[in-house]
Amino acid sequence: MGIIGFIIVGLIAGFVARAVVPGNDSMGILPTIVLGMVGSFVGGLLGSIFADGPMKLGAAGIIGSIIGAIIALIVYNMVTGRKKVA
């Protein structure tokens, strides 16, 4: 995946994660892209763990990126105490 594709997938995954997690996430476009990119790595790591393959840190596809971004956003909100997620 090229860098432009990685950025686009990050934007989509970050946007969907912000829409799915309840509450107000006031972020600009750049933090949304970073959220999606972090989510892609989290999703890739989880995918390699559950696929019984070697554990590696790599980018995931769009579904893995969305799942990883949701997890990353929930963890971020819990660590910073910005809002409570039910």
PyMOL commands that place a pseudoatom at each C-alpha (Angstrom):
pseudoatom trace, name=CA, resn=MET, resi=1, chain=A, elem=C, hetatm=0, pos=[0.000, 0.000, 0.000]
pseudoatom trace, name=CA, resn=GLY, resi=2, chain=A, elem=C, hetatm=0, pos=[1.410, 3.351, -0.951]
pseudoatom trace, name=CA, resn=ILE, resi=3, chain=A, elem=C, hetatm=0, pos=[1.576, 6.318, 1.376]
pseudoatom trace, name=CA, resn=ILE, resi=4, chain=A, elem=C, hetatm=0, pos=[-1.398, 8.031, -0.296]
pseudoatom trace, name=CA, resn=GLY, resi=5, chain=A, elem=C, hetatm=0, pos=[-3.496, 4.868, 0.057]
pseudoatom trace, name=CA, resn=PHE, resi=6, chain=A, elem=C, hetatm=0, pos=[-2.399, 4.539, 3.685]
pseudoatom trace, name=CA, resn=ILE, resi=7, chain=A, elem=C, hetatm=0, pos=[-3.483, 8.130, 4.367]
pseudoatom trace, name=CA, resn=ILE, resi=8, chain=A, elem=C, hetatm=0, pos=[-6.853, 7.611, 2.655]
pseudoatom trace, name=CA, resn=VAL, resi=9, chain=A, elem=C, hetatm=0, pos=[-7.517, 4.378, 4.553]
pseudoatom trace, name=CA, resn=GLY, resi=10, chain=A, elem=C, hetatm=0, pos=[-6.471, 6.176, 7.767]
pseudoatom trace, name=CA, resn=LEU, resi=11, chain=A, elem=C, hetatm=0, pos=[-8.912, 9.001, 7.077]
pseudoatom trace, name=CA, resn=ILE, resi=12, chain=A, elem=C, hetatm=0, pos=[-11.788, 6.602, 6.392]
pseudoatom trace, name=CA, resn=ALA, resi=13, chain=A, elem=C, hetatm=0, pos=[-11.028, 4.401, 9.412]
pseudoatom trace, name=CA, resn=GLY, resi=14, chain=A, elem=C, hetatm=0, pos=[-10.606, 7.396, 11.734]
pseudoatom trace, name=CA, resn=PHE, resi=15, chain=A, elem=C, hetatm=0, pos=[-13.850, 8.957, 10.524]
pseudoatom trace, name=CA, resn=VAL, resi=16, chain=A, elem=C, hetatm=0, pos=[-15.820, 5.735, 10.986]
pseudoatom trace, name=CA, resn=ALA, resi=17, chain=A, elem=C, hetatm=0, pos=[-14.278, 5.171, 14.446]
pseudoatom trace, name=CA, resn=ARG, resi=18, chain=A, elem=C, hetatm=0, pos=[-15.251, 8.684, 15.526]
pseudoatom trace, name=CA, resn=ALA, resi=19, chain=A, elem=C, hetatm=0, pos=[-18.789, 8.078, 14.243]
pseudoatom trace, name=CA, resn=VAL, resi=20, chain=A, elem=C, hetatm=0, pos=[-19.152, 4.711, 16.026]
pseudoatom trace, name=CA, resn=VAL, resi=21, chain=A, elem=C, hetatm=0, pos=[-17.712, 5.617, 19.445]
pseudoatom trace, name=CA, resn=PRO, resi=22, chain=A, elem=C, hetatm=0, pos=[-20.342, 7.585, 21.375]
pseudoatom trace, name=CA, resn=GLY, resi=23, chain=A, elem=C, hetatm=0, pos=[-19.712, 11.138, 22.437]
pseudoatom trace, name=CA, resn=ASN, resi=24, chain=A, elem=C, hetatm=0, pos=[-18.190, 14.245, 20.928]
pseudoatom trace, name=CA, resn=ASP, resi=25, chain=A, elem=C, hetatm=0, pos=[-14.686, 13.831, 19.501]
pseudoatom trace, name=CA, resn=SER, resi=26, chain=A, elem=C, hetatm=0, pos=[-13.630, 17.276, 18.421]
pseudoatom trace, name=CA, resn=MET, resi=27, chain=A, elem=C, hetatm=0, pos=[-10.675, 16.474, 16.169]
pseudoatom trace, name=CA, resn=GLY, resi=28, chain=A, elem=C, hetatm=0, pos=[-9.469, 18.000, 12.980]
pseudoatom trace, name=CA, resn=ILE, resi=29, chain=A, elem=C, hetatm=0, pos=[-8.663, 16.106, 9.813]
pseudoatom trace, name=CA, resn=LEU, resi=30, chain=A, elem=C, hetatm=0, pos=[-5.005, 15.453, 10.700]
pseudoatom trace, name=CA, resn=PRO, resi=31, chain=A, elem=C, hetatm=0, pos=[-5.730, 13.815, 14.099]
pseudoatom trace, name=CA, resn=THR, resi=32, chain=A, elem=C, hetatm=0, pos=[-8.467, 11.772, 12.402]
pseudoatom trace, name=CA, resn=ILE, resi=33, chain=A, elem=C, hetatm=0, pos=[-5.941, 10.500, 9.836]
pseudoatom trace, name=CA, resn=VAL, resi=34, chain=A, elem=C, hetatm=0, pos=[-3.429, 9.698, 12.593]
pseudoatom trace, name=CA, resn=LEU, resi=35, chain=A, elem=C, hetatm=0, pos=[-6.153, 7.855, 14.535]
pseudoatom trace, name=CA, resn=GLY, resi=36, chain=A, elem=C, hetatm=0, pos=[-6.912, 5.749, 11.470]
pseudoatom trace, name=CA, resn=MET, resi=37, chain=A, elem=C, hetatm=0, pos=[-3.221, 5.045, 10.833]
pseudoatom trace, name=CA, resn=VAL, resi=38, chain=A, elem=C, hetatm=0, pos=[-2.702, 3.932, 14.447]
pseudoatom trace, name=CA, resn=GLY, resi=39, chain=A, elem=C, hetatm=0, pos=[-5.846, 1.848, 14.099]
pseudoatom trace, name=CA, resn=SER, resi=40, chain=A, elem=C, hetatm=0, pos=[-4.399, 0.194, 11.016]
pseudoatom trace, name=CA, resn=PHE, resi=41, chain=A, elem=C, hetatm=0, pos=[-1.354, -0.938, 12.962]
pseudoatom trace, name=CA, resn=VAL, resi=42, chain=A, elem=C, hetatm=0, pos=[-3.489, -2.090, 15.914]
pseudoatom trace, name=CA, resn=GLY, resi=43, chain=A, elem=C, hetatm=0, pos=[-5.763, -3.987, 13.528]
pseudoatom trace, name=CA, resn=GLY, resi=44, chain=A, elem=C, hetatm=0, pos=[-2.767, -5.564, 11.788]
pseudoatom trace, name=CA, resn=LEU, resi=45, chain=A, elem=C, hetatm=0, pos=[-1.305, -6.672, 15.106]
pseudoatom trace, name=CA, resn=LEU, resi=46, chain=A, elem=C, hetatm=0, pos=[-4.629, -8.143, 16.265]
pseudoatom trace, name=CA, resn=GLY, resi=47, chain=A, elem=C, hetatm=0, pos=[-5.060, -9.855, 12.915]
pseudoatom trace, name=CA, resn=SER, resi=48, chain=A, elem=C, hetatm=0, pos=[-1.669, -11.511, 13.162]
pseudoatom trace, name=CA, resn=ILE, resi=49, chain=A, elem=C, hetatm=0, pos=[-2.406, -12.638, 16.727]
pseudoatom trace, name=CA, resn=PHE, resi=50, chain=A, elem=C, hetatm=0, pos=[-5.780, -14.195, 15.881]
pseudoatom trace, name=CA, resn=ALA, resi=51, chain=A, elem=C, hetatm=0, pos=[-4.648, -15.683, 12.555]
pseudoatom trace, name=CA, resn=ASP, resi=52, chain=A, elem=C, hetatm=0, pos=[-2.064, -17.867, 14.328]
pseudoatom trace, name=CA, resn=GLY, resi=53, chain=A, elem=C, hetatm=0, pos=[0.667, -16.322, 12.269]
pseudoatom trace, name=CA, resn=PRO, resi=54, chain=A, elem=C, hetatm=0, pos=[3.872, -14.717, 13.400]
pseudoatom trace, name=CA, resn=MET, resi=55, chain=A, elem=C, hetatm=0, pos=[3.207, -11.635, 15.502]
pseudoatom trace, name=CA, resn=LYS, resi=56, chain=A, elem=C, hetatm=0, pos=[4.182, -8.605, 13.455]
pseudoatom trace, name=CA, resn=LEU, resi=57, chain=A, elem=C, hetatm=0, pos=[3.400, -4.920, 13.328]
pseudoatom trace, name=CA, resn=GLY, resi=58, chain=A, elem=C, hetatm=0, pos=[2.000, -4.093, 9.927]
pseudoatom trace, name=CA, resn=ALA, resi=59, chain=A, elem=C, hetatm=0, pos=[-0.834, -2.227, 8.302]
pseudoatom trace, name=CA, resn=ALA, resi=60, chain=A, elem=C, hetatm=0, pos=[-4.237, -3.883, 8.069]
pseudoatom trace, name=CA, resn=GLY, resi=61, chain=A, elem=C, hetatm=0, pos=[-6.983, -3.600, 5.493]
pseudoatom trace, name=CA, resn=ILE, resi=62, chain=A, elem=C, hetatm=0, pos=[-9.928, -1.258, 5.824]
pseudoatom trace, name=CA, resn=ILE, resi=63, chain=A, elem=C, hetatm=0, pos=[-11.976, -3.492, 8.155]
pseudoatom trace, name=CA, resn=GLY, resi=64, chain=A, elem=C, hetatm=0, pos=[-8.997, -4.185, 10.418]
pseudoatom trace, name=CA, resn=SER, resi=65, chain=A, elem=C, hetatm=0, pos=[-8.150, -0.489, 10.389]
pseudoatom trace, name=CA, resn=ILE, resi=66, chain=A, elem=C, hetatm=0, pos=[-11.652, 0.489, 11.476]
pseudoatom trace, name=CA, resn=ILE, resi=67, chain=A, elem=C, hetatm=0, pos=[-11.679, -2.073, 14.292]
pseudoatom trace, name=CA, resn=GLY, resi=68, chain=A, elem=C, hetatm=0, pos=[-8.210, -0.998, 15.393]
pseudoatom trace, name=CA, resn=ALA, resi=69, chain=A, elem=C, hetatm=0, pos=[-9.156, 2.698, 15.273]
pseudoatom trace, name=CA, resn=ILE, resi=70, chain=A, elem=C, hetatm=0, pos=[-12.232, 2.059, 17.427]
pseudoatom trace, name=CA, resn=ILE, resi=71, chain=A, elem=C, hetatm=0, pos=[-10.062, 0.232, 19.970]
pseudoatom trace, name=CA, resn=ALA, resi=72, chain=A, elem=C, hetatm=0, pos=[-7.411, 2.977, 19.854]
pseudoatom trace, name=CA, resn=LEU, resi=73, chain=A, elem=C, hetatm=0, pos=[-10.024, 5.725, 20.346]
pseudoatom trace, name=CA, resn=ILE, resi=74, chain=A, elem=C, hetatm=0, pos=[-11.635, 3.929, 23.295]
pseudoatom trace, name=CA, resn=VAL, resi=75, chain=A, elem=C, hetatm=0, pos=[-8.239, 3.362, 24.933]
pseudoatom trace, name=CA, resn=TYR, resi=76, chain=A, elem=C, hetatm=0, pos=[-7.248, 6.995, 24.290]
pseudoatom trace, name=CA, resn=ASN, resi=77, chain=A, elem=C, hetatm=0, pos=[-10.468, 8.240, 25.897]
pseudoatom trace, name=CA, resn=MET, resi=78, chain=A, elem=C, hetatm=0, pos=[-9.958, 5.959, 28.913]
pseudoatom trace, name=CA, resn=VAL, resi=79, chain=A, elem=C, hetatm=0, pos=[-6.326, 6.996, 29.414]
pseudoatom trace, name=CA, resn=THR, resi=80, chain=A, elem=C, hetatm=0, pos=[-6.928, 10.736, 29.070]
pseudoatom trace, name=CA, resn=GLY, resi=81, chain=A, elem=C, hetatm=0, pos=[-10.243, 10.659, 30.940]
pseudoatom trace, name=CA, resn=ARG, resi=82, chain=A, elem=C, hetatm=0, pos=[-11.803, 12.939, 28.330]
pseudoatom trace, name=CA, resn=LYS, resi=83, chain=A, elem=C, hetatm=0, pos=[-15.119, 11.155, 28.364]
pseudoatom trace, name=CA, resn=LYS, resi=84, chain=A, elem=C, hetatm=0, pos=[-16.692, 7.990, 29.655]
pseudoatom trace, name=CA, resn=VAL, resi=85, chain=A, elem=C, hetatm=0, pos=[-17.490, 5.302, 27.104]
pseudoatom trace, name=CA, resn=ALA, resi=86, chain=A, elem=C, hetatm=0, pos=[-20.421, 3.154, 28.203]
for i in range(1, 86): cmd.bond("trace and resi %d" % i, "trace and resi %d" % (i + 1))
show_as sticks, trace
zoom trace
